[in-house]
Amino acid sequence: MKRVLALLFAIALVTAGALAHGNQEHVMGVVTKISDNSITVETTAKGTGEKTTTTVVIVADTKFTKNDSPATLKDLKVGDRVVIHAAKKGDQLEAHMVRIWALKGAARPH
């Protein structure tokens, strides 16, 4: 079952990458911190496997989905996997779409 979920998540990540829009960036990884106006995500660099963190700002028109159903920021938890479509505004990334992929039974960090 875990393999099936991992495969589905991998397919979702590839699909999200294929749907990239012009100036938008994709932040994919695990949520490490949540505030009222931002989400911090631990990402893994392709090729090197180096882990870094990226903080994305939540704006009034940011949309959320969780496992393909409508959601809100309150549905997001530390430990959830996300794909965030964001645009660069000055020196920050502003989220347009946050896709939450909560795996059933997945352990969350405390």
C-alpha positions as CSV (number, residue, x, y, z in Angstrom):
1,M,0.0,0.0,0.0
2,K,2.8,2.4,0.9
3,R,4.4,1.7,-2.5
4,V,1.1,2.6,-4.3
5,L,0.8,5.8,-2.4
6,A,4.4,6.7,-3.1
7,L,3.9,6.0,-6.8
8,L,0.8,8.1,-6.9
9,F,2.6,11.0,-5.2
10,A,5.5,10.6,-7.7
11,I,3.0,10.7,-10.6
12,A,1.4,13.8,-9.1
13,L,4.8,15.6,-8.9
14,V,5.6,14.7,-12.5
15,T,2.2,15.9,-13.7
16,A,2.5,19.1,-11.7
17,G,5.9,19.8,-13.4
18,A,4.4,19.1,-16.8
19,L,1.8,21.8,-16.2
20,A,4.3,24.6,-15.5
21,H,3.1,28.0,-16.5
22,G,5.5,30.7,-17.9
23,N,6.9,32.7,-14.9
24,Q,5.6,30.3,-12.2
25,E,8.0,28.2,-10.1
26,H,7.1,24.9,-8.4
27,V,8.1,24.2,-4.9
28,M,7.8,20.5,-4.1
29,G,8.5,18.9,-0.8
30,V,7.5,18.5,2.9
31,V,6.0,21.3,5.0
32,T,8.3,22.1,7.9
33,K,6.6,25.3,9.2
34,I,3.2,27.1,8.7
35,S,2.3,30.7,9.7
36,D,-0.8,32.8,8.9
37,N,1.0,34.2,5.8
38,S,3.6,31.7,4.7
39,I,4.6,28.1,4.3
40,T,8.1,26.7,4.6
41,V,8.9,23.6,2.6
42,E,11.9,21.3,2.7
43,T,12.9,20.5,-0.8
44,T,15.5,18.1,-2.3
45,A,17.7,19.3,-5.1
46,K,17.6,17.1,-8.3
47,G,20.8,15.3,-8.9
48,T,22.6,16.2,-5.6
49,G,19.9,15.2,-3.1
50,E,20.8,18.3,-1.1
51,K,18.0,19.4,1.2
52,T,17.1,23.1,1.4
53,T,14.1,25.1,2.7
54,T,12.0,27.5,0.7
55,T,9.4,29.9,2.2
56,V,6.4,30.8,0.1
57,V,4.1,33.7,1.0
58,I,0.3,33.1,1.1
59,V,-1.7,35.9,-0.6
60,A,-5.5,36.6,-0.6
61,D,-6.0,34.7,-3.9
62,T,-4.0,31.6,-3.0
63,K,-6.1,28.5,-3.7
64,F,-5.7,25.2,-1.8
65,T,-6.5,21.6,-2.6
66,K,-6.0,18.5,-0.5
67,N,-6.0,15.2,-2.3
68,D,-7.7,17.0,-5.2
69,S,-10.6,18.4,-3.0
70,P,-11.0,22.1,-2.1
71,A,-9.1,23.0,1.1
72,T,-7.8,26.0,3.1
73,L,-4.6,26.9,4.9
74,K,-6.1,25.4,8.1
75,D,-6.1,21.9,6.3
76,L,-2.3,22.1,5.9
77,K,-0.2,20.3,8.6
78,V,3.6,20.1,9.2
79,G,4.7,16.9,7.5
80,D,2.3,17.1,4.6
81,R,3.8,16.9,1.1
82,V,3.0,19.8,-1.2
83,V,3.3,21.1,-4.7
84,I,3.1,24.9,-4.7
85,H,2.7,26.9,-7.8
86,A,4.2,30.4,-7.1
87,A,5.4,33.5,-8.9
88,K,8.4,35.6,-8.0
89,K,7.4,39.0,-6.6
90,G,10.5,41.1,-5.7
91,D,12.6,38.9,-3.5
92,Q,9.8,36.5,-2.4
93,L,7.6,33.8,-3.9
94,E,3.8,34.3,-3.8
95,A,1.7,31.1,-3.8
96,H,-1.1,30.9,-6.4
97,M,-2.0,27.2,-5.8
98,V,-1.0,24.9,-3.0
99,R,-1.7,21.2,-3.6
100,I,-1.6,19.2,-0.4
101,W,-0.9,15.5,-0.6
102,A,-1.5,14.0,2.9
103,L,-0.6,10.4,2.9
104,K,-2.9,8.3,5.2
105,G,-1.1,6.9,8.2
106,A,2.0,8.9,7.4
107,A,4.0,9.9,10.5
108,R,4.3,13.6,11.1
109,P,7.2,15.3,12.9
110,H,6.5,16.6,16.4
